[in-house]
Amino acid sequence: MGIIGYGRIGQAVSRIAAAFGMKTLCYSRHRTCQDMPDNCRYAELDEIFAKSDVVSLHCPLSESTQGIVNRGTIARMKDGVIILNTGRGPLVVEQDLADALNSGKVYAAGVDVVSEEPIRADNPLLSAKNCVITPHISWAPKASRERLMEIAVNNLAAWLKGMPVNNVAE
């Protein structure tokens, strides 16, 4: 499994992959894939695209990540790859993914986010083969919402102390 974005969520996905006996390649824009379990090692994007049976996106949306999954990167992936996007919709060029799903190059895709929410009726993923779309609901359980509120309060408190955390910068 290739994990693009090795923050808290990417690390959790790596632990789940380990439970299934999967080896993982991780990519972080900071090249700081530290404290990795035995099943995981750092890799550049080209290696992740070339070697992964599953590519899972957990990175923030920025100029460098917008459209990171596109016709060109999909062409470098294994035939039959599975693509998961729980990060941000615009990480994926949706028409390119739909074309790859319909041609069989990509075996399946699971997306919890799309480029425009609520999803538009003309989104090409709606009619693509083997595509599962969920309505961006990973935050819905009570425990997740409590954790999000705690993070927001802690971020604000740190900012007020002049020590901001969880900064997203290019």
KOLDO-463959 format. One line per 4 residues: their letters; for each residue x, y, z of N, C-alpha, C. Coordinates in nm, 3 decimals. Last residue first. Layout:
N
a	X:Y:Z:X:Y:Z:X:Y:Z; ...
//
This chain:
170
eavn	0.313:2.527:0.261:0.377:2.463:0.145:0.525:2.449:0.171; 0.152:2.454:0.565:0.228:2.545:0.480:0.296:2.466:0.371; -0.045:2.439:0.828:-0.036:2.380:0.695:0.031:2.484:0.606; 0.012:2.377:1.170:0.019:2.469:1.058:0.026:2.391:0.928
nvpm	-0.016:2.263:1.424:-0.092:2.211:1.311:-0.099:2.309:1.196; 0.015:2.553:1.637:0.042:2.414:1.601:-0.045:2.376:1.483; 0.163:2.857:1.763:0.065:2.786:1.680:0.112:2.644:1.646; 0.226:3.017:2.010:0.291:2.893:1.968:0.196:2.810:1.884
gklw	0.100:3.227:2.136:0.206:3.257:2.040:0.283:3.136:1.993; -0.114:3.167:2.284:0.014:3.168:2.357:0.131:3.201:2.264; -0.304:3.154:2.086:-0.311:3.266:2.180:-0.183:3.279:2.262; -0.229:2.908:1.975:-0.213:3.031:1.897:-0.214:3.153:1.988
aaln	-0.306:2.734:2.180:-0.164:2.744:2.142:-0.139:2.872:2.064; -0.584:2.777:2.175:-0.508:2.806:2.296:-0.359:2.822:2.264; -0.642:2.682:1.915:-0.668:2.821:1.951:-0.587:2.861:2.074; -0.570:2.411:1.942:-0.506:2.496:1.841:-0.522:2.644:1.876
nvai	-0.749:2.328:2.143:-0.603:2.325:2.168:-0.528:2.412:2.068; -0.992:2.359:2.004:-0.967:2.434:2.128:-0.818:2.440:2.157; -0.951:2.176:1.792:-0.975:2.317:1.764:-0.946:2.403:1.887; -0.923:1.935:1.936:-0.812:1.985:1.854:-0.829:2.133:1.827
emlr	-1.180:1.919:2.045:-1.065:1.927:2.134:-0.943:1.981:2.058; -1.331:1.892:1.810:-1.352:2.009:1.896:-1.232:2.028:1.990; -1.235:1.643:1.720:-1.220:1.763:1.637:-1.235:1.890:1.720; -1.322:1.476:1.931:-1.179:1.493:1.906:-1.153:1.618:1.822
ersa	-1.599:1.497:1.897:-1.538:1.543:2.022:-1.389:1.568:2.003; -1.622:1.381:1.643:-1.658:1.522:1.661:-1.600:1.578:1.790; -1.541:1.120:1.705:-1.465:1.201:1.608:-1.495:1.348:1.625; -1.740:1.041:1.884:-1.601:1.045:1.930:-1.515:1.129:1.835
kpaw	-1.969:1.046:1.716:-1.956:1.139:1.828:-1.812:1.151:1.874; -1.908:1.020:1.361:-1.926:0.960:1.494:-1.899:1.062:1.606; -1.838:1.195:1.132:-1.973:1.187:1.188:-1.984:1.123:1.327; -1.610:1.218:0.983:-1.616:1.298:1.105:-1.745:1.274:1.184
sihp	-1.654:1.080:0.752:-1.562:1.021:0.848:-1.563:1.095:0.981; -1.818:1.156:0.542:-1.878:1.140:0.674:-1.783:1.082:0.778; -1.851:1.205:0.259:-1.760:1.282:0.345:-1.808:1.279:0.490; -2.037:1.000:0.152:-2.065:1.143:0.159:-1.983:1.222:0.262
tivc	-1.859:0.777:-0.067:-1.930:0.803:0.058:-1.939:0.954:0.077; -1.851:0.579:-0.347:-1.844:0.717:-0.300:-1.924:0.727:-0.171; -1.681:0.347:-0.530:-1.765:0.364:-0.412:-1.742:0.506:-0.361; -1.660:0.213:-0.843:-1.630:0.332:-0.765:-1.732:0.344:-0.651
nkas	-1.690:0.026:-1.055:-1.616:-0.007:-0.933:-1.573:0.113:-0.851; -1.723:0.256:-1.327:-1.727:0.120:-1.275:-1.645:0.111:-1.147; -1.887:0.576:-1.301:-1.767:0.494:-1.325:-1.785:0.355:-1.263; -2.085:0.752:-1.245:-2.117:0.646:-1.341:-1.997:0.556:-1.372
llpn	-1.969:0.921:-1.059:-2.100:0.863:-1.030:-2.135:0.748:-1.124; -1.743:1.031:-1.167:-1.727:0.915:-1.079:-1.860:0.848:-1.047; -1.816:1.259:-1.308:-1.791:1.135:-1.382:-1.774:1.013:-1.294; -2.085:1.457:-1.211:-1.953:1.409:-1.170:-1.928:1.274:-1.236
dari	-2.335:1.563:-1.260:-2.252:1.529:-1.376:-2.111:1.484:-1.338; -2.442:1.627:-1.015:-2.504:1.516:-1.090:-2.419:1.473:-1.208; -2.195:1.694:-0.767:-2.278:1.737:-0.880:-2.328:1.614:-0.956; -2.194:1.661:-0.414:-2.153:1.610:-0.545:-2.252:1.656:-0.653
pees	-2.190:1.964:-0.218:-2.236:1.829:-0.248:-2.203:1.790:-0.393; -1.857:1.960:-0.339:-1.955:1.902:-0.249:-2.063:2.004:-0.217; -1.627:1.882:-0.578:-1.729:1.979:-0.543:-1.836:1.910:-0.460; -1.448:1.669:-0.576:-1.399:1.804:-0.602:-1.499:1.913:-0.568
vvdv	-1.511:1.455:-0.292:-1.510:1.484:-0.435:-1.473:1.631:-0.453; -1.447:1.196:-0.055:-1.447:1.338:-0.091:-1.448:1.350:-0.242; -1.415:0.940:-0.026:-1.501:1.001:0.075:-1.516:1.150:0.048; -1.385:0.677:-0.255:-1.363:0.819:-0.226:-1.465:0.868:-0.124
gaay	-1.228:0.412:-0.396:-1.315:0.449:-0.284:-1.284:0.593:-0.250; -1.205:0.221:-0.691:-1.175:0.343:-0.618:-1.277:0.360:-0.507; -1.050:-0.045:-0.879:-1.157:0.011:-0.797:-1.109:0.140:-0.732; -0.861:-0.088:-1.086:-0.961:-0.190:-1.054:-1.080:-0.130:-0.979
vkgs	-0.753:0.099:-1.352:-0.774:0.103:-1.207:-0.887:0.006:-1.176; -0.788:-0.011:-1.609:-0.653:0.019:-1.560:-0.654:0.027:-1.407; -1.050:-0.031:-1.692:-0.995:-0.143:-1.617:-0.853:-0.119:-1.569; -1.185:0.177:-1.807:-1.097:0.099:-1.895:-1.042:-0.026:-1.826
nlad	-1.316:0.285:-1.589:-1.397:0.227:-1.697:-1.314:0.145:-1.794; -1.098:0.380:-1.439:-1.187:0.278:-1.385:-1.264:0.208:-1.497; -0.996:0.572:-1.615:-0.912:0.458:-1.577:-0.996:0.345:-1.516; -1.211:0.753:-1.624:-1.166:0.687:-1.747:-1.084:0.562:-1.715
aldq	-1.216:0.831:-1.353:-1.331:0.763:-1.412:-1.291:0.688:-1.539; -0.965:0.960:-1.337:-0.991:0.841:-1.257:-1.109:0.763:-1.315; -1.011:1.172:-1.516:-0.902:1.078:-1.542:-0.922:0.949:-1.463; -1.220:1.304:-1.387:-1.244:1.247:-1.520:-1.136:1.144:-1.553
evvl	-1.092:1.386:-1.144:-1.200:1.289:-1.144:-1.228:1.227:-1.281; -0.793:1.406:-1.029:-0.860:1.456:-1.150:-0.969:1.352:-1.178; -0.756:1.445:-0.682:-0.779:1.354:-0.793:-0.844:1.429:-0.909; -0.753:1.640:-0.501:-0.629:1.564:-0.514:-0.635:1.474:-0.637
pgrg	-1.007:1.755:-0.475:-0.922:1.797:-0.587:-0.783:1.731:-0.593; -1.103:1.630:-0.226:-1.150:1.592:-0.359:-1.056:1.630:-0.472; -0.876:1.517:0.022:-0.950:1.629:-0.038:-0.985:1.590:-0.181; -0.875:1.229:0.160:-0.811:1.358:0.188:-0.897:1.474:0.143
tnli	-0.944:0.986:0.090:-1.019:1.038:0.204:-0.961:1.174:0.246; -0.932:0.784:-0.171:-0.913:0.926:-0.141:-1.005:0.966:-0.027; -0.773:0.508:-0.312:-0.858:0.556:-0.204:-0.828:0.703:-0.180; -0.748:0.279:-0.575:-0.719:0.415:-0.529:-0.822:0.458:-0.426
ivgd	-0.588:-0.012:-0.678:-0.705:0.043:-0.607:-0.664:0.180:-0.554; -0.471:-0.141:-0.993:-0.451:-0.069:-0.867:-0.585:-0.026:-0.808; -0.472:-0.265:-1.239:-0.553:-0.322:-1.133:-0.535:-0.256:-0.997; -0.138:-0.208:-1.328:-0.272:-0.241:-1.374:-0.348:-0.304:-1.258
kmra	0.042:0.031:-1.132:0.017:-0.107:-1.173:-0.122:-0.118:-1.232; 0.101:0.365:-1.262:0.059:0.269:-1.160:0.042:0.130:-1.220; 0.145:0.538:-1.465:0.264:0.481:-1.401:0.229:0.376:-1.296; -0.111:0.624:-1.524:-0.040:0.544:-1.625:0.083:0.476:-1.566
itgr	-0.160:0.787:-1.303:-0.232:0.659:-1.315:-0.161:0.568:-1.415; -0.006:1.005:-1.369:0.034:0.923:-1.255:-0.036:0.788:-1.257; -0.148:1.094:-1.603:-0.005:1.059:-1.606:0.037:0.971:-1.491; -0.413:1.143:-1.514:-0.387:1.050:-1.624:-0.240:1.002:-1.624
nvig	-0.373:1.169:-1.155:-0.418:1.217:-1.285:-0.380:1.114:-1.391; -0.331:1.266:-0.844:-0.374:1.147:-0.916:-0.441:1.196:-1.044; -0.285:1.531:-0.796:-0.172:1.439:-0.782:-0.203:1.303:-0.844; -0.452:1.753:-0.803:-0.444:1.667:-0.921:-0.329:1.568:-0.915
qtse	-0.259:1.926:-0.573:-0.381:1.931:-0.653:-0.362:1.847:-0.780; -0.012:1.933:-0.453:-0.087:1.807:-0.446:-0.216:1.809:-0.528; 0.098:2.184:-0.487:0.178:2.068:-0.527:0.101:1.937:-0.524; -0.094:2.356:-0.386:-0.059:2.365:-0.528:0.015:2.240:-0.574
slpc	-0.287:2.134:-0.173:-0.199:2.249:-0.195:-0.170:2.256:-0.345; -0.457:1.953:0.064:-0.466:2.009:-0.070:-0.377:2.133:-0.077; -0.279:1.705:0.259:-0.359:1.827:0.244:-0.362:1.871:0.098; -0.315:1.344:0.223:-0.237:1.468:0.224:-0.329:1.590:0.215
hlsv	-0.395:1.089:0.189:-0.424:1.151:0.319:-0.352:1.285:0.333; -0.476:0.828:-0.026:-0.443:0.970:-0.016:-0.490:1.029:0.117; -0.340:0.525:-0.120:-0.433:0.588:-0.029:-0.388:0.732:-0.001; -0.326:0.271:-0.349:-0.274:0.406:-0.323:-0.380:0.478:-0.240
vdsk	-0.236:-0.063:-0.376:-0.338:0.030:-0.326:-0.268:0.162:-0.302; -0.013:-0.165:-0.480:-0.137:-0.229:-0.522:-0.256:-0.142:-0.482; 0.276:0.022:-0.578:0.163:-0.001:-0.486:0.047:-0.072:-0.553; 0.486:0.087:-0.751:0.489:-0.039:-0.678:0.363:-0.073:-0.598
afie	0.453:0.337:-0.881:0.497:0.221:-0.957:0.475:0.088:-0.884; 0.377:0.521:-0.682:0.290:0.499:-0.798:0.326:0.369:-0.871; 0.601:0.499:-0.512:0.467:0.464:-0.463:0.375:0.435:-0.581; 0.801:0.595:-0.679:0.806:0.457:-0.634:0.669:0.411:-0.583
dlea	0.716:0.861:-0.712:0.731:0.774:-0.830:0.733:0.627:-0.789; 0.727:0.965:-0.446:0.598:0.942:-0.514:0.611:0.848:-0.633; 0.961:0.785:-0.238:0.922:0.900:-0.321:0.795:0.863:-0.397; 0.913:0.641:0.085:0.937:0.627:-0.059:0.898:0.758:-0.127
yrcn	0.979:0.489:0.403:0.961:0.609:0.322:0.989:0.578:0.175; 0.806:0.189:0.506:0.927:0.266:0.483:0.894:0.386:0.396; 0.658:-0.063:0.718:0.651:0.062:0.644:0.789:0.123:0.624; 0.646:-0.271:0.896:0.588:-0.295:0.764:0.599:-0.174:0.671
dpmd	0.742:-0.180:1.138:0.830:-0.262:1.054:0.778:-0.280:0.913; 0.626:0.163:1.169:0.626:0.021:1.204:0.714:-0.057:1.105; 0.814:0.461:1.219:0.736:0.375:1.130:0.739:0.232:1.181; 0.922:0.692:1.328:0.850:0.597:1.413:0.761:0.507:1.330
qctr	0.873:0.915:1.048:0.947:0.862:1.161:0.859:0.768:1.242; 0.889:1.056:0.779:0.814:0.936:0.815:0.893:0.867:0.926; 0.949:1.316:0.676:0.968:1.281:0.816:0.880:1.162:0.855; 0.927:1.465:0.445:1.022:1.352:0.450:1.050:1.310:0.592
hrsy	0.733:1.644:0.418:0.843:1.683:0.506:0.950:1.576:0.515; 0.547:1.516:0.267:0.614:1.632:0.206:0.732:1.678:0.289; 0.573:1.168:0.273:0.538:1.288:0.347:0.613:1.403:0.285; 0.478:0.845:0.194:0.534:0.970:0.143:0.482:1.083:0.230
cltk	0.543:0.499:0.244:0.480:0.625:0.285:0.555:0.742:0.224; 0.444:0.177:0.175:0.539:0.281:0.138:0.471:0.412:0.176; 0.385:-0.121:0.357:0.345:0.011:0.312:0.465:0.096:0.278; 0.264:-0.454:0.337:0.378:-0.365:0.351:0.334:-0.229:0.298
mgfa	0.003:-0.629:0.509:0.050:-0.547:0.397:0.177:-0.473:0.435; -0.133:-0.773:0.699:-0.010:-0.831:0.644:0.047:-0.753:0.527; -0.337:-0.646:0.818:-0.373:-0.731:0.705:-0.250:-0.793:0.639; -0.200:-0.495:0.999:-0.288:-0.599:1.052:-0.334:-0.695:0.943
aair	-0.085:-0.311:0.825:0.000:-0.412:0.889:-0.083:-0.527:0.944; -0.308:-0.150:0.772:-0.249:-0.231:0.663:-0.162:-0.342:0.720; -0.330:-0.030:1.022:-0.437:-0.118:0.975:-0.386:-0.209:0.864; -0.095:0.121:1.019:-0.114:0.018:1.123:-0.223:-0.080:1.082
svaq	-0.151:0.290:0.802:-0.038:0.198:0.795:-0.050:0.087:0.899; -0.362:0.437:0.909:-0.388:0.349:0.794:-0.275:0.247:0.779; -0.220:0.579:1.101:-0.323:0.485:1.144:-0.356:0.387:1.032; -0.062:0.737:0.932:0.002:0.640:1.022:-0.098:0.536:1.071
girg	-0.259:0.893:0.810:-0.177:0.803:0.729:-0.108:0.697:0.814; -0.346:1.036:1.039:-0.436:0.943:0.969:-0.358:0.844:0.884; -0.113:1.181:1.115:-0.182:1.094:1.211:-0.271:0.992:1.139; 0.068:1.172:0.807:0.036:1.233:0.935:-0.036:1.132:1.022
ygii	0.165:1.116:0.546:0.192:1.026:0.658:0.180:1.099:0.792; 0.082:1.113:0.239:0.041:1.192:0.354:0.053:1.105:0.477; 0.009:0.837:0.077:0.055:0.972:0.046:-0.004:1.065:0.150; 0.097:0.514:0.084:0.025:0.613:0.163:0.087:0.748:0.135
gm	0.056:0.216:-0.086:0.124:0.344:-0.086:0.039:0.447:-0.014; 0.085:-0.118:0.000:0.000:0.000:0.000:0.089:0.123:0.000
//
